[in-house]
Every structure is written in structure tokens, then in C-alpha cells.
Amino acid sequence: MILDSFLKALGQLGDGRFQRVLWMGIGLTLGLFVAAFVALRRTIGWLVPDAVTLPWIGEVHWVERALELGAIPVMLLASVFLMVPVASAFCGLFLDDVAEAVEDRHYPGLPPAPRIPISTQIWDAIRFFGTVVLVNLLALLIYPFSGPFAPILFWVVNGYLLGREYFTLAAMRRLGPDGARALRSRHSGTIWLAGALMAAPLSVPIVNLLVPVLGAATFTHLFHRLQARAPSRP
């Protein structure tokens, strides 16, 4: 069920609505990290003097350049962790566009889903952004002691957070907040595994830019499959 939902989402990446959201997300995400890198470089240039005198070496002029070059891997490393909340916030703002494209192709005949108010989308994105940042900062304290299990811990933690958020957003379009929470609680294990599948590519720079669109589409499929299995009310 999870793999099939993911493969269907992957197969629709050529859809025009997917492409629009994808490129919009790539532009916003790259713009964010370029702005952060420029700000970091300017901060280094402001804090580090043009020349530094070192014991037994004398005056050197390459400290600022070395720090600027070192900022590149730092930003790449930061993108692995910060891409989680950024991708999630982006997904929350543009879920409807991706979900509608999925439903038009794979679930024709459904009545139109009510649009989630933009104020609700923005608040949910901010709330989840803060939650994921806080959880990942706490997890950073554990990663150094996890050894080879650090990537697994990353996937487990963020799989839970991403699965919870993506599925809730997808289900809330059709069931409302209460119905979405009830369905999520009945299938928490499946949703967690699907979230871990979405968290794995977040560890790979550039590839992680695809996660918002693939996550929104995958969990839209997963929602419809789990909803179809829900017991009918008498």
C-alpha cells in the first residue's frame, strides 16, 4: 500500500500542476538557503578582520577565505536538518494543488473538497515548523551518541513528524480535523512507516527538494486507500 502510493506519486511528477508547485518550491527553498549563505558570509566578513597575527606563524590573510569556504559544507549539513521543517511548511501551503491533481487523475468523480482557509494553512505551517525544529534540535543532542544508528534515528523521528503532518493535511480536506485525527489514530503504524519513507530522501541534498510534492501526493493516495478500508457507519 505504501510503496504503491509512493510509486503512483512518483509517476505523476510530470503533471503540470506538480511541476508548477515543484519549481515554485525549489525556487523558494534555494532562495532561502542562498540568502542564509550570503548572510553568513557577510557575518564572517564583519566579525573576522582582514589579517590575523598567529603565534610562530605571523600575519595571515586567508582566515576569512577559509571560513567562507567552510560555510559551504556547513550550509549543506544544515539543509539536511532544516529541509524537514521547510519542506513540511511548504507542503502545508500547497497541499491542495497537489491533492487536487492526484484526485483528478486517480479518483475521478469525487465531489470538490472545500479549500482550507489560507490563514489556517499558514498557522499550521508555522506551528509544525516550530515543532519539527525543536524536536530536531533536541535530537541533535542524541545523534553524536547514536553512532551508526544516527540515520535510523533521524528517519524514525522525522518519519513520525512528517507522517503525522502530511496525513493530517491530506485527510482534513475530506474529513475535517476530528475525522482526520480519528483515521490517523487507527492507522498510526502505517502512517509512521510512510513518513519514514518521506524522511529518507531528506538526508540527500537536492533530492530532498522533491519531498514536499511527493509527500503530499503519496499521502493523498494513502488517505484514500485507508478511508476505503474504514468501516461504514450504520
N, C-alpha and C positions, 0 to 999 in steps of 0.2 A: 504493500500500500504506500509506504513512504517513498520507496525508490521509484515506483511508477509515477507518483505525483511529481517527484523531482524531475524525472525524465520528460514528462509532458510539459513542465515549465521550461525546461532547457530547450525542448523542441519548438517553443513559441518565441524564442528570443528574436527571431526575425520579424515578428509582428510590429507594425508601425507604431502602435501605442507603447509597446515595450521599448522600442528603440528611442522614442521621444523621452520617456522617463529615464531610461538608462543614460543617455547622453547628457540630459539635464543633471542627473545625479553625479556623473563623472565630472562635469564642469564645476558643479558646486563643491564637490569633495576636493578635487585638485586645487581649486581656488582657495579653499580653506587652508590646506596644508602649505601651499606656496606662500600665502600671507603669513602663516605661522613661521615658516622658514626665513622669510625676509625680516620679520620682527626679531627673530632670534639672532640673525646676523647683525642687525643694527644694534641690538643689545650688547653683543660681543664687541662691536666696534666702539661702543660708548664706554664700556667697562674696562676694556683692555687697552693699554697705551700702545703707541706706535712702536716703541722699543722697550725691552725689558733687560735689565742687567742681572745676570745669573752668576753665582759664585763659581770660580775656576773656569768659567766659560767667557764671561764678559757680556757685551751688549749683543742682543739678538733681535732680529726684526721679523721672525717668522712665527711668533706665538699666535698672533691674531689670525694669520692664514691657516695655521694648524687647527685652531679652534673652529674656524669656519668650515674646514673640510670635515672635521669631526662631527659637525652639526648634521651632516647628511645622513650617516648611519643612525644617529640619534632620532632624526625625524622618521626614518623608515621603521625603526623599532617602535616609536610612539604610534605610528599608523596601525601597527598590529593590534594594539590595545585600544586606541581611540576610535578605530574604524567600527568597533562594535556599537558604541552609542551613536556615532554619526550615522551609520547605516540604519540603525533602528529608528532614529528620529526622521531620517529621510523616508523610510518605508511608511511611517505613520502618516506623513503628509501627502503621499502619493499612492496610497494603497488602492483607493477607489478606481483610479485609472487602470492599474494593472489587473485588479479583480474583475472589472467590467470586461476587459479584453479576454480574460480567461473564460468568463461565463458566456460571452457571446460566441466563442468558438466551441467550447466543450459542453456547455449546459444551456442550449437554446430553449426558449420557451419560458424561462424564469421571469417572473414579474420584476420590474426595475427595483433595485434596492434603494431605500432612502439614503440620500447623501448625508454623510456625517458632517455636522457643522464645523467650519474651519477653526472656530475657537476651541472646540473640543479636540480636534486633531492637534492643534498647537500645544494645548495644555498636556495632552497625553504624551506628545513627543518630548516636551521639557521634563515632565515627571519621569519618564523612562530613561531619558538621557542622564539625569542625575542619579537614578538608581544604579544604572549599569556602571557609570564612572565610579561611584562609591564602592560597589562590590568589587570591581576590578582593581581599585587601589588597595583594598584590603587583601585581595588575592595576591597582589604583588609581594606582600609580606611573607606569603607562604611559598611562592614559586621557587625562591632560592634553596629551600629545604626539600623540594619535591624531586630533585634530580631528574632522571629520565621520564618521570611521570608528570612533569610540568605541562607538556602539551595536552595530556589527557585531562588534567585538572582544568586547564583553560577551556577545553571543549565541554566538559561536564558543567562547569559554572555558567558559561555563556550559552550553552545549549538550553539550559533551563530558562534563562532570561529571555533569549530570543524566541524559543518555542512558546513561552507564555505570552509574550507581546504579540508576535505575528499571528498566532492562532486567535487570540482575543480580538485583534483588529479585524481579521477575516470573518470571524463568527458574529461579531457585533453588528455588522452590516445587515445581517439577515435575522438575527435572534434578539438583538438588543443586549445591553450589558449583563443583565441577570441570566438570560439564556446562554450567552457566551461563556460565562463563568461556570454554569452548571455542566455544559457539554465538555468544557476543558477539564473539570474535575473528574469526569467519568473516564477520560482518556489521557490522563496526565502522563503515563509512561510513554505512549506512542508520540505524544506531542514533544516530550523531552528528547526522545531519540531523533525526531525530525529537526528539532532545534540544534542538536549536536551536529547533524549533517550540514546545517547552515553555518555553524560556527567554525567548522574545519577550514573552509576557504578563507576565513577572515585572517588566518595566520599567514597568508600569502599576499604580499603587496601586489597591487594592480588587479589580480584575480578577485580580491575582496570587493572591488567596485561593482561586481556583478551581483553581490549578495542581496541588496535591497530588492531588486526586481525579481530575482529567482526566489527569494524568501516569500515575498508577497504572493507570487503565483503558486508556489508549492503549497503554501498553507491555505490558499483558496481551494485548491484541489482536495487537500486533506480534510478541510472543513466539510465539503460536500459529501465526501465518502463517509466520514464519521456521522454526519447528520442523517444520511440514508440508512445507517445501521441503528439509529436511535429508535427505541420502542415507540410505537404510535400511541397516542393518548386515546382512551376510550371515549 
